[in-house]
Amino acid sequence: MRHVSHGIYKGLPQRFVPVFDRHPELFAQVRALYERGVALLDDDTYGAPPDAAEVEQLIAGHRKGAVPTAVLRHQLGELRRSRLKWELARLCLAMESDRGTTALMLRADEPVDLADAAQALARLDVQLAHLEQHLAAPSAPESRDLSPALSEARIDVATLARSEGLSDRLRASASPLHDALALVLAVLPVPATLDELAALTSDLVPAGPDFLVNLKSLLEDRRLLAVALRDGRYVAAASVVDGVKLRLVPAGEEIAEGYLALEHHLPEFLLTAARDDFTLLDRRGKDVVQATYDLGRAGTVAEVGGWYRREGLDPGDDIIVTALDFSRRAFLIEREPAAARDEDAIRRVTAKLTARLAAILAACEGGSGYLHQVLPTAWAAVPEVRQTAAEPLSLIVLGDERFDLIEGSILALTSA
């Protein structure tokens, strides 16, 4: 990534310069945020973030009496600060990356929407504020109504609650509980139960008589804010979906006419409420195309004829789509030639995924569940889906007599 070596833009990514030339009012904001972020980074920031398993092991040891409370709180604080440094590093690196440039609405080749840019910068400012506080603060005290692993999340939420304008934005929101829950999920260090999410979310919005019912409804909503794990706890959806690889098998007509029928190939919840935002990026990080709605061609489609030609896509080749940033519906699109298919690896990951889906559905009332609930839960339990794309769900359903897909949104066991 090239940086400006002199002048008022010194130290900033070169790609921002055309945007700042056109919109100087953005320069001071971005410069200040960038400098705050860089000032907080340490040399060891870019290591892997601490795994949630480390936290769970500490808590298990504490419950057995093997880890004293003082040691537990100290270790949790250290792990939390390490994770926050990692998140801060990702934030600052994003400001220099193709994806980060898109997220900031600072794209040199397109007009800048100043309102969107201001909102994006405001979000970065809030993130930096609570990261600054955590990196400088001692370990948080335990909370009476939260597990030790989640006690520090309340500090995150309290920081958000104090951020300028947040209360006003939540009051003005058409769905304040939805927005508050999204903020809470974004700062969770480990999975949380419904009651724990309620305790954290109620710090941002009032808890009315139907608070728990409404919160659970949002957690199960097809907009997919969260994913339920096997033990019933929840995590942010992006933490599960990001990195998942999906295998698409385009039809001959799609290849010949240069389009991809997204509603046929992808689960609906990946497209819901995001048809204007869904973006396919190639290996260089360049936009291939954004999705459009075409009633005559199976609903939501991507016009990818140019990409087909550049990649030399032939009948029999597969397309691999990887979730890069689920919150923004940004996906990587790659060609997998027929000769490059690793049949054994595909068979193994497909078998693991179908076995997990069958187990999840067997535990559901009536042996069926909404696809946007059961499929992400299965992804969370099968990490191999981030290395190898399983067979398409449509082919799984056709080839496995145990499953039936009803109206594209409900997956059921046929024997139930």
JOQUIGI-V174791 format. One record per residue. N is the residue number from 1. RES is the residue in one letter. OMEGA is omega in whole degrees, -180 to 180 (999 if undefined). NEAR is the number of other ideal C-beta (glycine too) atoms within 8 Angstrom. Layout:
# JOQUIGI-V174791
n=<N;N>
res=<RES;RES>
omega=<OMEGA;OMEGA>
near=<NEAR;NEAR>
This chain:
# JOQUIGI-V174791
n=<1;2;3;4;5;6;7;8;9;10;11;12;13;14;15;16;17;18;19;20;21;22;23;24;25;26;27;28;29;30;31;32;33;34;35;36;37;38;39;40;41;42;43;44;45;46;47;48;49;50;51;52;53;54;55;56;57;58;59;60;61;62;63;64;65;66;67;68;69;70;71;72;73;74;75;76;77;78;79;80;81;82;83;84;85;86;87;88;89;90;91;92;93;94;95;96;97;98;99;100;101;102;103;104;105;106;107;108;109;110;111;112;113;114;115;116;117;118;119;120;121;122;123;124;125;126;127;128;129;130;131;132;133;134;135;136;137;138;139;140;141;142;143;144;145;146;147;148;149;150;151;152;153;154;155;156;157;158;159;160;161;162;163;164;165;166;167;168;169;170;171;172;173;174;175;176;177;178;179;180;181;182;183;184;185;186;187;188;189;190;191;192;193;194;195;196;197;198;199;200;201;202;203;204;205;206;207;208;209;210;211;212;213;214;215;216;217;218;219;220;221;222;223;224;225;226;227;228;229;230;231;232;233;234;235;236;237;238;239;240;241;242;243;244;245;246;247;248;249;250;251;252;253;254;255;256;257;258;259;260;261;262;263;264;265;266;267;268;269;270;271;272;273;274;275;276;277;278;279;280;281;282;283;284;285;286;287;288;289;290;291;292;293;294;295;296;297;298;299;300;301;302;303;304;305;306;307;308;309;310;311;312;313;314;315;316;317;318;319;320;321;322;323;324;325;326;327;328;329;330;331;332;333;334;335;336;337;338;339;340;341;342;343;344;345;346;347;348;349;350;351;352;353;354;355;356;357;358;359;360;361;362;363;364;365;366;367;368;369;370;371;372;373;374;375;376;377;378;379;380;381;382;383;384;385;386;387;388;389;390;391;392;393;394;395;396;397;398;399;400;401;402;403;404;405;406;407;408;409;410;411;412;413;414;415;416>
res=<M;R;H;V;S;H;G;I;Y;K;G;L;P;Q;R;F;V;P;V;F;D;R;H;P;E;L;F;A;Q;V;R;A;L;Y;E;R;G;V;A;L;L;D;D;D;T;Y;G;A;P;P;D;A;A;E;V;E;Q;L;I;A;G;H;R;K;G;A;V;P;T;A;V;L;R;H;Q;L;G;E;L;R;R;S;R;L;K;W;E;L;A;R;L;C;L;A;M;E;S;D;R;G;T;T;A;L;M;L;R;A;D;E;P;V;D;L;A;D;A;A;Q;A;L;A;R;L;D;V;Q;L;A;H;L;E;Q;H;L;A;A;P;S;A;P;E;S;R;D;L;S;P;A;L;S;E;A;R;I;D;V;A;T;L;A;R;S;E;G;L;S;D;R;L;R;A;S;A;S;P;L;H;D;A;L;A;L;V;L;A;V;L;P;V;P;A;T;L;D;E;L;A;A;L;T;S;D;L;V;P;A;G;P;D;F;L;V;N;L;K;S;L;L;E;D;R;R;L;L;A;V;A;L;R;D;G;R;Y;V;A;A;A;S;V;V;D;G;V;K;L;R;L;V;P;A;G;E;E;I;A;E;G;Y;L;A;L;E;H;H;L;P;E;F;L;L;T;A;A;R;D;D;F;T;L;L;D;R;R;G;K;D;V;V;Q;A;T;Y;D;L;G;R;A;G;T;V;A;E;V;G;G;W;Y;R;R;E;G;L;D;P;G;D;D;I;I;V;T;A;L;D;F;S;R;R;A;F;L;I;E;R;E;P;A;A;A;R;D;E;D;A;I;R;R;V;T;A;K;L;T;A;R;L;A;A;I;L;A;A;C;E;G;G;S;G;Y;L;H;Q;V;L;P;T;A;W;A;A;V;P;E;V;R;Q;T;A;A;E;P;L;S;L;I;V;L;G;D;E;R;F;D;L;I;E;G;S;I;L;A;L;T;S;A>
omega=<-179;179;178;-174;-179;178;-175;180;-176;177;180;178;-178;-175;-180;-170;-180;180;-179;177;-180;-175;-177;-179;178;-170;-175;-179;-177;-180;-179;179;-178;-178;177;-179;-178;-178;-177;-174;175;-180;-176;-174;-167;174;-180;178;179;-179;179;180;179;180;-179;178;178;-179;178;178;179;-180;179;-180;-178;-179;179;-178;-179;179;180;-177;178;-178;178;178;179;179;-179;-180;177;180;-180;176;178;-180;179;177;178;-180;-178;177;180;179;-179;-173;177;-178;180;178;177;-178;179;-177;-179;-177;-172;-174;-179;175;-179;172;-173;179;178;179;180;179;180;179;178;178;178;180;178;179;180;-178;-177;175;178;-179;-177;-178;-180;-171;172;179;-178;176;178;177;-177;-175;178;175;180;-177;-178;-175;-179;177;179;176;176;-178;178;178;178;-178;-179;-177;-173;174;-176;-180;179;-180;179;178;-179;-176;175;179;-176;180;176;-178;179;179;178;178;179;-180;-178;-177;-179;177;-179;177;-176;176;177;-179;179;177;179;-180;-179;-177;-179;173;-178;-179;180;179;179;-177;-179;-173;-178;179;-179;179;179;178;178;179;-180;-176;-178;173;171;171;-173;176;176;177;-176;-178;178;176;-175;172;176;-177;-177;-179;177;-172;-179;180;180;179;180;-179;178;178;-176;177;179;179;180;179;-177;-176;172;178;177;-179;-172;-178;177;-172;-173;174;-175;-175;175;-178;-173;177;-178;-175;178;-175;-175;-175;174;-180;177;-175;179;-178;180;177;171;179;170;-178;175;-180;-178;-176;-178;-178;171;173;-176;-178;172;178;-172;-179;179;178;176;-177;-180;-178;-177;-177;179;173;-176;174;174;173;177;178;-179;178;178;-177;-174;-178;179;180;177;-175;174;178;-179;175;171;-180;-179;-178;-177;-180;175;-172;-179;-180;179;180;-178;-177;177;179;179;-179;-179;178;179;178;180;179;179;-179;179;179;180;176;-180;178;-180;179;178;-176;-178;176;-173;-176;176;177;177;178;-178;-177;-178;-177;-179;180;177;175;-177;178;176;174;179;-179;-180;179;177;-178;180;-174;-178;-175;180;-170;173;178;-173;178;175;-175;-179;177;-175;170;-175;-178;-177;999>
near=<7;5;8;11;4;4;5;4;10;8;6;13;11;9;9;13;11;8;12;13;7;6;11;6;7;14;11;7;9;15;9;8;13;12;8;10;13;8;6;11;10;5;3;5;10;5;6;5;8;9;6;9;6;9;13;10;8;13;12;8;10;13;6;7;5;5;10;6;6;6;8;14;11;9;10;15;12;9;13;13;10;10;11;11;13;13;11;15;11;8;13;12;9;10;15;8;10;8;12;11;14;11;10;12;10;11;9;10;3;5;3;12;7;9;6;8;14;8;8;11;13;9;8;12;9;11;10;14;10;13;13;10;10;14;11;5;8;4;11;11;5;8;9;4;6;13;7;11;10;15;13;13;14;14;11;11;14;9;12;13;10;6;10;3;7;12;7;7;9;12;7;5;9;2;6;9;12;11;11;12;15;9;11;14;14;7;11;12;12;9;9;12;8;11;7;12;15;12;12;15;14;10;9;13;9;4;7;6;3;6;11;8;7;10;14;9;8;11;13;8;8;9;8;13;12;11;15;10;12;7;5;7;9;13;14;11;13;9;8;12;14;10;7;11;12;12;13;12;9;11;7;7;6;11;12;6;7;10;12;11;13;13;11;6;12;10;8;12;12;12;13;10;4;9;10;6;8;15;12;16;14;11;5;4;8;7;7;11;9;10;14;9;8;10;5;3;8;8;10;14;14;14;8;13;9;8;13;10;8;6;7;6;11;8;5;4;11;11;14;13;13;11;13;9;11;11;5;9;12;10;12;10;12;10;10;10;8;8;4;6;9;7;6;6;9;14;8;10;15;11;8;10;14;12;8;11;13;11;8;13;15;9;5;10;3;6;10;11;11;10;14;12;10;13;13;14;13;12;13;11;8;11;5;9;13;7;8;11;10;11;9;11;9;9;9;14;11;6;6;8;4;8;14;8;12;9;5;7;9;10;15;14;12;8;5;9>
